[in-house]
Amino acid sequence: MSFGGDDPARAKILGRVRDALSKSGAARDEAGARAAAEAYVAAHAYGPRPRMPGDRVARFMQRATDMESTVAHLADRREIPASVARYLDALELAPALAAQRSRQGVCWPELADLDWAGAGLAIEPRPTTGDDKLGITGAFCAIAETGTLVVLSGASTPTATMLLPDTHVAVVSAARIVAGMEEAFALVRDERDGLPRAVNLVSGPSRTGDIEQTIVLGAHGPYRVHILVVDH
């Protein structure tokens, strides 16, 4: 389907959206306009989608691995510090990159209660200054279809903790792994009063293929992404 500037299909779709948002005709109050928009979104059928297996956790872990993340499955969130320590110890890095195995780093406030010191880690609940090698974050949810983390900005969830360190460790609840992008944004609408300033979709480490079509990791952010899927 074409969506050029004079395309009648495009005009028809935009007309429906304008009607739902009450931007044509008499203006409605904000609550009424929001209700109309939500009703339109709820009634709009999804397009063709791939068949999703019943085990969303297994599907997410496989797709995240396909995207060059590494993944571990934990039964309890109290296992997180020890799991992070094992991951760091197992990293195989060239001598010039040995500093990236640092046991010092930052985390989101929601993870500050964990026994980091007991695992031999020095983790501070603060935004990164840019010099930290390790950043540990939560995630709003995750998408099984693509192996993608959904991370929302907020006062207590500094995005820089995810974007600046060389190693990003993300903690996601197994119960918050949804089937696809549609379910992820539906969850945002259900649980947040409007979209946050930033919705970050993370599918593996930062990469680029701009130079001679050679994939280089760590071009715009972390060199590696390690995901901990936690049951409880």
C-alpha positions as CSV (number, residue, x, y, z in Angstrom):
1,M,0.0,0.0,0.0
2,S,1.4,3.4,-1.0
3,F,1.2,6.3,1.4
4,G,2.3,9.2,-0.8
5,G,1.2,12.8,-0.2
6,D,-2.0,12.5,-2.5
7,D,-2.8,8.8,-1.6
8,P,-6.5,8.4,-0.9
9,A,-5.8,5.6,1.5
10,R,-3.5,7.8,3.6
11,A,-6.1,10.6,3.5
12,K,-8.8,8.2,4.7
13,I,-6.7,6.9,7.6
14,L,-5.7,10.4,8.7
15,G,-9.4,11.5,8.5
16,R,-10.4,8.7,10.8
17,V,-7.6,9.6,13.3
18,R,-8.7,13.3,13.2
19,D,-12.3,12.3,13.8
20,A,-11.3,10.1,16.8
21,L,-9.3,12.9,18.3
22,S,-12.1,15.4,17.6
23,K,-9.8,17.6,15.5
24,S,-12.4,18.2,12.9
25,G,-15.7,19.6,13.9
26,A,-16.5,21.0,17.3
27,A,-13.8,20.7,20.0
28,R,-14.5,18.3,22.8
29,D,-13.1,18.5,26.3
30,E,-9.8,16.8,26.9
31,A,-11.3,13.8,28.7
32,G,-13.7,13.1,25.9
33,A,-11.1,13.4,23.2
34,R,-8.8,11.0,25.1
35,A,-11.7,8.5,25.5
36,A,-12.5,8.7,21.8
37,A,-8.8,8.1,20.9
38,E,-8.5,5.2,23.3
39,A,-11.7,3.7,21.9
40,Y,-10.3,4.0,18.3
41,V,-7.0,2.3,19.3
42,A,-8.8,-0.5,21.2
43,A,-11.1,-1.2,18.2
44,H,-8.4,-1.2,15.6
45,A,-7.4,-4.7,14.5
46,Y,-3.8,-5.7,14.5
47,G,-2.2,-6.5,11.1
48,P,-0.7,-9.9,10.2
49,R,1.7,-11.1,12.9
50,P,4.0,-14.1,13.3
51,R,2.7,-17.0,15.3
52,M,3.9,-16.8,18.9
53,P,4.8,-20.0,20.9
54,G,3.2,-20.5,24.2
55,D,6.4,-20.0,26.2
56,R,7.1,-16.3,25.9
57,V,10.1,-16.4,28.2
58,A,11.9,-19.0,26.1
59,R,11.0,-17.1,22.9
60,F,12.4,-13.9,24.4
61,M,15.6,-15.5,25.6
62,Q,16.2,-17.1,22.2
63,R,15.5,-13.8,20.2
64,A,17.6,-11.8,22.7
65,T,20.5,-14.2,22.1
66,D,20.0,-13.9,18.3
67,M,20.4,-10.1,18.8
68,E,23.8,-10.8,20.5
69,S,22.7,-10.2,24.0
70,T,23.6,-12.8,26.7
71,V,20.8,-14.0,28.9
72,A,20.4,-15.8,32.3
73,H,17.2,-17.0,33.9
74,L,17.0,-16.6,37.7
75,A,14.4,-17.9,40.1
76,D,14.7,-15.1,42.7
77,R,15.8,-11.4,42.5
78,R,18.2,-12.0,45.4
79,E,20.3,-14.1,43.0
80,I,21.0,-11.0,40.9
81,P,24.3,-9.8,42.5
82,A,25.9,-13.3,42.4
83,S,24.8,-13.8,38.8
84,V,26.3,-10.4,37.7
85,A,29.6,-11.3,39.4
86,R,29.7,-14.7,37.6
87,Y,28.9,-12.9,34.3
88,L,31.8,-10.4,34.8
89,D,34.2,-13.2,35.8
90,A,33.4,-15.1,32.6
91,L,34.0,-12.2,30.2
92,E,36.8,-13.0,27.8
93,L,38.4,-9.7,26.9
94,A,41.6,-8.6,25.3
95,P,44.2,-7.2,27.7
96,A,43.5,-3.7,26.3
97,L,39.8,-4.1,27.4
98,A,40.4,-5.6,30.8
99,A,39.1,-2.5,32.5
100,Q,35.6,-3.3,31.1
101,R,35.4,-6.2,33.5
102,S,35.1,-3.7,36.4
103,R,33.2,-4.7,39.5
104,Q,32.3,-1.1,40.2
105,G,29.3,0.5,38.7
106,V,25.9,2.0,39.1
107,C,22.3,0.8,39.3
108,W,18.7,2.0,39.4
109,P,17.4,2.9,42.9
110,E,14.9,-0.1,42.7
111,L,17.9,-2.4,42.8
112,A,19.8,-0.7,45.6
113,D,18.5,-3.1,48.3
114,L,20.3,-6.1,46.8
115,D,23.5,-7.5,48.5
116,W,26.0,-6.2,46.0
117,A,28.8,-6.1,48.5
118,G,28.2,-9.7,49.4
119,A,28.9,-10.6,45.8
120,G,32.1,-8.6,45.7
121,L,30.6,-5.7,43.7
122,A,30.7,-2.0,44.5
123,I,27.4,-0.8,43.0
124,E,26.0,2.7,43.7
125,P,22.3,3.7,43.1
126,R,23.0,6.8,41.1
127,P,23.1,8.1,37.5
128,T,26.4,7.4,35.7
129,T,29.0,10.1,35.4
130,G,30.2,8.7,32.1
131,D,33.2,7.0,33.6
132,D,31.4,4.0,34.9
133,K,32.1,0.7,33.1
134,L,29.0,-1.2,34.5
135,G,25.4,0.0,34.5
136,I,22.6,-2.2,36.0
137,T,19.0,-1.3,35.2
138,G,15.5,-2.6,35.3
139,A,13.1,-2.7,32.4
140,F,9.5,-1.7,32.0
141,C,8.8,-4.9,30.0
142,A,10.3,-7.0,27.3
143,I,9.1,-8.2,23.9
144,A,9.2,-11.9,23.1
145,E,8.8,-11.5,19.3
146,T,12.0,-9.5,18.9
147,G,14.1,-10.0,22.1
148,T,13.7,-6.3,22.8
149,L,13.8,-4.5,26.2
150,V,11.4,-1.6,26.7
151,V,12.9,1.0,29.1
152,L,11.0,4.1,30.0
153,S,12.5,7.4,31.2
154,G,11.6,8.7,34.6
155,A,12.8,10.6,37.6
156,S,13.9,7.4,39.4
157,T,15.1,5.5,36.2
158,P,18.1,7.5,34.8
159,T,18.4,6.5,31.1
160,A,22.2,7.3,31.2
161,T,22.7,4.3,33.5
162,M,21.8,2.2,30.4
163,L,23.4,4.2,27.6
164,L,26.8,5.3,28.8
165,P,28.6,2.3,30.5
166,D,30.5,-0.3,28.5
167,T,28.4,-3.1,30.0
168,H,24.6,-2.9,30.4
169,V,23.0,-5.5,32.7
170,A,19.2,-5.4,32.5
171,V,16.8,-7.0,34.9
172,V,13.4,-7.9,33.6
173,S,10.5,-9.8,35.3
174,A,9.5,-12.9,33.5
175,A,5.8,-11.9,34.1
176,R,6.4,-8.7,32.1
177,I,7.5,-10.4,28.9
178,V,4.8,-9.6,26.4
179,A,4.2,-11.1,22.9
180,G,4.8,-8.1,20.7
181,M,5.2,-4.4,20.2
182,E,1.5,-3.9,20.3
183,E,1.1,-5.4,23.8
184,A,4.1,-3.4,25.0
185,F,2.6,-0.1,24.1
186,A,-0.8,-1.2,25.3
187,L,0.9,-1.9,28.7
188,V,2.4,1.6,28.6
189,R,-1.0,3.1,28.0
190,D,-2.6,1.1,30.8
191,E,0.0,1.8,33.4
192,R,1.2,5.3,32.6
193,D,-0.6,8.6,32.4
194,G,0.5,9.2,28.8
195,L,3.8,8.4,27.2
196,P,7.0,9.3,29.1
197,R,9.5,11.6,27.5
198,A,11.5,8.7,26.1
199,V,10.7,5.1,25.3
200,N,13.9,3.2,24.7
201,L,13.7,-0.1,22.7
202,V,16.9,-2.1,23.2
203,S,17.6,-5.0,21.0
204,G,21.2,-6.1,21.8
205,P,24.4,-4.1,22.1
206,S,24.9,-0.8,20.3
207,R,26.2,-1.4,16.8
208,T,26.8,0.2,13.4
209,G,27.7,-1.0,9.9
210,D,28.3,2.5,8.4
211,I,32.0,1.9,7.7
212,E,32.6,-0.6,4.9
213,Q,29.4,-2.5,6.0
214,T,31.4,-4.0,8.9
215,I,29.4,-4.5,12.1
216,V,31.1,-2.7,15.0
217,L,29.7,-3.1,18.5
218,G,29.7,-0.3,21.1
219,A,29.5,2.4,18.5
220,H,26.8,4.5,20.3
221,G,26.5,2.9,23.7
222,P,27.2,-0.4,25.5
223,Y,29.6,-3.0,24.0
224,R,27.5,-5.7,25.5
225,V,24.0,-6.3,27.0
226,H,23.4,-9.0,29.6
227,I,19.8,-9.7,30.5
228,L,18.6,-11.3,33.7
229,V,15.1,-12.8,33.5
230,V,13.8,-13.1,37.0
231,D,10.8,-15.2,38.1
232,H,10.2,-13.6,41.5
